[in-house]
Amino acid sequence: MPPADVPGRAPAVPVLAVTGLDVHHGRRRRRRPVLHGVSLTVAPGETLGLIGETGSGKTTLARAVLGLVRPSAGSITLAGEEVSTHGARQWRALRRRGIVQYVFQDPLRSLDPDLTVERSLAEPLLVGGVPRAEAATRIRAVLARVRLEEDLLGRVPGELSGGQRQRAAVARALVTEPRLVILDEPVSALDSAHRVQILRILKELRAAGVALLFISHDLGSVAGSADRIAVLHRGELVESGTARDVITRPRHPYTRLLVGSAPTLRGAPADRAARDALRALLPA
């Protein structure tokens, strides 16, 4: 869970705050809304699970937070800095600082297939002005953090297993010591053993104070990792709350549909069995 607010002190400033966000695609008369009035926050050491079907606007929201999509309305604040009106030069400077990082569903999209793991990890540090000796030290520290052996540094992504590639992608995101990591379906392409490894790493990051935005279409993927869950449906945030409340007491019909679509237990009503299966994933 995120750190509790101490009585008498101001609550922790969110690492990410999105307020009234609208995003449209297209031009003039062909413009169509993709996100409408979306508001959410992620605090230090908190994992927010963003759930929604394909086309609901999840990835568009992530791209807006990363400065790759310009909002039509609303605001985005990263580590206390209003960024929704930033120009290209300001975004370049912000990215060099490594405050926010992104992990793709397919690590081959974020790892250059022609670069060794070592060069991929070093690149964001060297661009940010980190000396080579310090970069080498940080690379080895982050490898240990994601449980990758140092002898993999000389390999290219195509020489790694799927689980190793995803951990290398997570390592590349962590090497800049970000405040926020956005993970877009980080475990959907992995087998069960590698899913467990990645989810364990994410829990450790949360404990270390890193804010995580975990994007998925699968409620079961985030049930055991997220502190809070936000449900996105057709570009609107239809429900949000603690993971336990959203799973055990869903209010919106779409959320109830998601809960009812979880794997069921033979011999029990589908919605009850699905809820029981998801509840079993929640932290004690």
N, C-alpha and C positions, 0 to 999 in steps of 0.2 A: 504494500500500500504506500501512497505518497506520504511524505513526512507530515505529521499532524501540525496544525497551527498552534503555536504556543500562546496561552492566554496573556493578554496585555501587549502582544506584539502584532504588527501588521502581518496579514497573511502573505505567503510567498507569492512573488510576482510570477504570473504564468510565463513559461518559456514561449508558448504560442498562444495568441489570442486572435481569433477570427470573429468579426462582428458584422452581421448583416450583409454577408458576402453574396453578390450577384455576379454571375459570369454568363456571357452570351457568346455564341459562336456564329460565324457568318458575318455578312455586311448588309447594312441598310435594311431593306424589306425582307431579306432572307435571314435576318438575325433570329436565332432561336435560343431560348433560355436553357442553360445547362445546370446552373445552381441559382437558387433563389432564397435570399434571406438566411443564409447559413451562419450560425454563431456557435463557436465552441472554444474551449481552452484546454491546454495541457500544461500541468504544473511540473516543476522539477521532480524527478523520481517517480513520475506517474506514467502509466500506460493507458492510453485511450484507444479502444478498439473502434474503428470506423467500419460499419457493416452496411452492405448494400449489394444489390444485384448488378450484373454487368450493365453499363449504361446509366447507372444511377447518379454518376458525377463524382465518384470517389477519386479517381485518378486526376480529374480536372481540378479538384480541390487541392490535391497534392502539388500539381503543377503551378497553381496559383501561389501556394505558400513558397514554392521555390523560385518564383519570379519568372516562370516560363509562360504563364498566361496572365494577361492584364485583367483585373476585375472591372466590371461595369459599374459596380457600386460596392460600398462597404469598406472595411479596413482589415489589415493584417499586421499584427505586431509580433516581431521576433526578438526575444531577449530584451524587451523594452523599447525596441526601435520600430517605428512605423515604417513599413516597407512597401505598402500597396501602391504608393505613388513614386517609388524609386525608378530612376532611369537605368539604362544599360550600364553606365559607368559605376553607379552606386551598387548595383547588383554584383558586378564583377568584384568590387572591393569587399562586399559582404561574403561572397563565396570564398574568396581567398582566406578569410578568417576562419572558415570551416565551422561556423556556428550551427548550420543545419546540413544534414547529409541524407542521402536517399539510397535505399536498397531495393533493387528491382526484383520482380518475381523470378526472372531468368538472369542469373549472374553473368551470362555471356553478353548481356546488353550493357553491363556496367564495367566489365573487365575487357580491356583491349586484347583480342585473341593473339596479337603478335608480341605482346609485352609479357615478360616474366612476372610472377607474383610480386617479386621484390620491386621491380620498376613500377608496377601499378600502385603499390602501397606508397612508394617514395614520391610519386608524381605530385599529389596534392600538397605534400609537405614542402617540397622544393619550390613549387609555385608560390607558396605562402611565405617563402624566405627562410625556412628552417635550415640551418647548416646540415651538411651531409652526415656528419658524425652523430648529431642529435637525432637526425631522421633514422639512421640505422638502429639506434638504441630504441626509439619509439616503435619501429617496425617489429622488432623482436619482442617487445613487451606486449604489443597488441596480438601477435601470433599466439603467445601463451594464453592470452585472455580468451581467444576463440578456439583454443586447443588444436592448433595446427603445428606440425613439425617444421623446424627451420629448414630441413632439406627440401621442402617444397618451394622455397623461395626462387630457385632457379628454373622452375617449370612454368610453362605457359598454361592458360586455362584449359585447353583441350587435353592436357595430360593429367587433369585432376578428376576425381569422381564428382558426382553432382553435389554431395554433401560438402566436400572440400571446397568446391567452387563457391557455394553459398556462404561458407564461413570466411573464405577469402574476400568475398564482397562485403560481408559485415565488417571484417578487419579494415578494409579500405575506408569504410564509412567512419570507423572509430578512430583511425589513426590521427585525425585532426582534432580529437578531443571535443566533439560537438556537444552543444547543449540539447539539440533535438535531432532524433533520427526518425525518418519516415520510412516505413517498411511496407512495400506494396506486394501483398500475397507472398510473404517470404518463405512459407513452408508448403505451399500448395503443390509444388512439383517434386517434393521430397518423399522418400519412403518413411515409414513410421519411426525407424531408429534415428534417422537424420533429423526428422521433425522434432523429436525429443531433445536432441543436442542443441538445435537452434533455439527452441523455446527456453531451455535452461540458460543459455547465454543471455537471452533477452531479460529474464528475471534478474540475473546478476547485474545487468546494466541499469535496470530500474533501481536496484538496491544501491548502486553507486551514484544515483542522482541524475541519470540521463533521462530526459523526457522522450517517450516513444509514442508515435502515432502509427498504430498497427492497422493497416487497411486489408480487408478481406471480404469475400462474399460468403464465407463460411463461419457461422456463429460458433461452431465447435472449436475452430482454430484459435479463437481469442478468449474463450470462456475461462480457461485456466491461467491466462496471462494478464488480462486487462483489469485495471481497477474500475474503470468506467467504460460503458459502451454507448456509442452514438449510432443511430440507425438512419441511413440516408435512403430516401425513396423518391425517385423521379425528381431529383435535384433539390429536395427539401429535407431538412432534418426533422423527422417525424417523432422521434423519441430519444431520450438520453437519460442515463442514470447509472447507479452502480451496476456492476456486472450481475450481482445477485438479484437486484430488483428487476432488471430488464429481462433476465432469464426466467425468474420464478413468478413475476407479476407483469408480464408484457401488457401494455395498454393499447397500442396502435394495432389495427388489424394486420398490417404488413409484418410487424414484429411477431405477432402471434403465429403468422404463417411461417416465418423463419424458424421459430421454436418448434413448431409442429412438423417441420421438414427434417429435423435432426434424425439420425438413425434410431429406429424404434426397437423395442424389446418384444419378442414373440409372446403373444398371449395377453398383451396389455393394450388399452386404447392408444392410438398413435400419438395424440398430443400429450397424454400423461407420460407415456414411455419416453418420448423425446425430451420432455422437460426433466424427467428423472435422469436421463443420460447426460444432459447438459449440467444439471446440478451436481452430478458426481465429479465433473471436471473443475468445479469452483474450488478455490483455495479454502482450506479449513478455517 
